[in-house]
Amino acid sequence: MRLLLILSTFVSGLLAGGNIDRAFVAMPAWQQIGATSWAEFSRHADLGNGLILYPAEAFGGALLTLAAAIMFHFDRSVPRAAVFPLYAAVLFAAGGLVLTVKAAPIMLGIRALGDPATLQRAFEGFWYWGNLRAVNQVMAFVAQLAALTILLRRSKPARR
């Protein structure tokens, strides 16, 4: 059970790190370079290998988190203090998936766009929804870290 929480935290951490990079490094840089260049890059990155990696991280992290929460719920030896942050992580991960419903169609739609004004609107929309999604996915990771910290502290043997 502890291993499942560690694995879900690891996967969610990868997703959170990518979100932080995108929000604070990549998107501000793309704003300076322009939406047309962003779209060209995204067609090769997000719509290339990203079509496999990003959903695997998001859905994999959410499913692992849900599985850990279900296991924690039924295991009475788990410190109850660890359950609340884990339930919060499930809600945040679900929120990230729900917000993907807004962000993903924008990204998928840039394949057929060429008009600079339309690409600019797509860039701004993706940035907005992507940031909201990122907040949820980063908070899921933070909540998992809290649950893991509580679990590891409570399961350590007492020192003599």
C-alpha positions as CSV (number, residue, x, y, z in Angstrom):
1,M,0.0,0.0,0.0
2,R,2.8,2.4,0.9
3,L,4.5,1.5,-2.4
4,L,1.3,2.4,-4.3
5,L,1.2,5.8,-2.7
6,I,4.9,6.3,-3.5
7,L,4.3,5.4,-7.1
8,S,1.3,7.6,-7.5
9,T,3.2,10.5,-5.9
10,F,6.1,9.9,-8.3
11,V,3.9,9.9,-11.4
12,S,2.0,13.0,-10.1
13,G,5.3,14.7,-9.4
14,L,6.4,14.3,-13.0
15,L,3.1,15.8,-14.1
16,A,3.4,18.6,-11.6
17,G,7.0,19.4,-12.6
18,G,6.0,19.6,-16.3
19,N,3.1,21.9,-15.4
20,I,5.3,24.2,-13.4
21,D,7.8,24.4,-16.3
22,R,5.0,25.1,-18.8
23,A,3.4,27.8,-16.6
24,F,6.5,29.7,-15.5
25,V,9.0,29.0,-18.3
26,A,7.6,27.8,-21.5
27,M,4.3,29.7,-22.0
28,P,5.8,33.1,-21.0
29,A,8.6,32.5,-23.5
30,W,6.1,31.5,-26.2
31,Q,4.1,34.6,-25.5
32,Q,7.2,36.6,-26.4
33,I,8.0,34.5,-29.5
34,G,4.4,34.4,-30.8
35,A,1.5,32.1,-31.2
36,T,2.4,30.9,-34.7
37,S,5.8,29.6,-33.4
38,W,4.1,28.1,-30.4
39,A,1.6,26.3,-32.6
40,E,4.4,25.0,-34.9
41,F,6.3,23.7,-31.9
42,S,3.2,22.2,-30.2
43,R,2.2,20.3,-33.4
44,H,5.5,18.4,-33.0
45,A,5.7,18.2,-29.2
46,D,2.3,18.2,-27.6
47,L,0.6,16.6,-30.7
48,G,3.6,14.3,-31.2
49,N,5.1,12.3,-28.2
50,G,2.9,14.4,-25.9
51,L,-0.2,12.7,-27.1
52,I,1.1,9.6,-25.3
53,L,3.1,11.0,-22.4
54,Y,0.7,13.6,-21.0
55,P,-2.4,11.4,-20.9
56,A,-0.4,8.6,-19.4
57,E,0.9,10.9,-16.6
58,A,-2.5,12.5,-16.0
59,F,-4.7,9.4,-16.1
60,G,-2.0,7.1,-14.6
61,G,-1.5,9.5,-11.7
62,A,-5.2,9.9,-11.1
63,L,-5.9,6.2,-11.2
64,L,-3.0,5.4,-8.9
65,T,-4.1,8.1,-6.5
66,L,-7.6,6.7,-6.5
67,A,-6.4,3.2,-6.0
68,A,-4.2,4.3,-3.0
69,A,-7.2,6.2,-1.5
70,I,-9.4,3.1,-1.8
71,M,-6.8,1.0,-0.2
72,F,-6.3,3.5,2.6
73,H,-10.0,3.7,3.2
74,F,-10.2,0.0,3.9
75,D,-6.9,-0.4,5.8
76,R,-7.6,0.6,9.4
77,S,-3.9,0.5,10.2
78,V,-3.3,3.6,8.1
79,P,-3.1,6.8,10.1
80,R,-6.4,8.6,9.6
81,A,-4.5,11.9,9.3
82,A,-3.1,10.6,6.0
83,V,-6.5,9.9,4.5
84,F,-7.7,13.5,4.3
85,P,-4.8,14.7,2.1
86,L,-5.1,11.6,0.0
87,Y,-8.8,12.3,-0.6
88,A,-7.9,15.9,-1.5
89,A,-5.3,14.5,-4.0
90,V,-8.1,12.5,-5.6
91,L,-10.3,15.5,-5.9
92,F,-7.5,17.7,-7.3
93,A,-6.4,15.0,-9.8
94,A,-10.1,14.7,-10.9
95,G,-10.2,18.5,-11.2
96,G,-7.2,18.4,-13.5
97,L,-8.8,15.8,-15.7
98,V,-12.1,17.8,-15.9
99,L,-10.1,20.9,-16.9
100,T,-8.3,18.9,-19.5
101,V,-11.7,18.7,-21.2
102,K,-11.4,22.5,-21.8
103,A,-7.6,22.6,-22.6
104,A,-7.2,19.5,-24.8
105,P,-9.6,20.5,-27.6
106,I,-7.8,23.8,-28.0
107,M,-4.5,22.0,-28.4
108,L,-5.9,19.4,-30.7
109,G,-7.5,22.1,-32.7
110,I,-4.3,23.9,-33.6
111,R,-3.5,21.2,-36.2
112,A,-5.8,22.8,-38.7
113,L,-5.3,26.5,-37.8
114,G,-3.1,28.8,-39.7
115,D,-4.5,32.3,-39.2
116,P,-2.3,34.2,-36.7
117,A,-5.3,35.8,-35.0
118,T,-7.0,32.5,-34.5
119,L,-3.7,30.9,-33.3
120,Q,-3.4,33.8,-30.8
121,R,-6.8,33.1,-29.4
122,A,-6.0,29.4,-29.2
123,F,-2.7,30.2,-27.4
124,E,-4.5,32.4,-24.8
125,G,-7.2,29.9,-24.3
126,F,-4.8,27.0,-23.8
127,W,-2.7,29.1,-21.4
128,Y,-5.8,30.0,-19.4
129,W,-7.2,26.5,-19.1
130,G,-3.8,24.9,-18.9
131,N,-2.9,27.1,-15.9
132,L,-6.2,26.1,-14.1
133,R,-5.5,22.5,-14.8
134,A,-1.9,22.9,-13.6
135,V,-3.0,24.3,-10.3
136,N,-5.1,21.2,-9.7
137,Q,-2.4,18.8,-10.8
138,V,0.3,20.5,-8.7
139,M,-2.1,20.6,-5.7
140,A,-2.7,16.9,-6.1
141,F,1.0,16.3,-5.9
142,V,1.3,18.5,-2.8
143,A,-1.6,16.6,-1.2
144,Q,0.1,13.3,-2.0
145,L,3.3,14.5,-0.5
146,A,1.4,15.4,2.7
147,A,-0.2,12.0,2.9
148,L,3.1,10.2,2.2
149,T,4.8,12.3,4.9
150,I,2.2,11.5,7.5
151,L,2.2,7.8,6.6
152,L,6.0,7.6,6.8
153,R,6.2,9.5,10.0
154,R,3.6,7.4,11.7
155,S,5.0,4.1,10.5
156,K,8.5,4.7,11.8
157,P,9.4,2.6,14.8
158,A,9.9,4.5,18.1
159,R,13.5,5.4,18.9
160,R,15.0,4.1,22.1
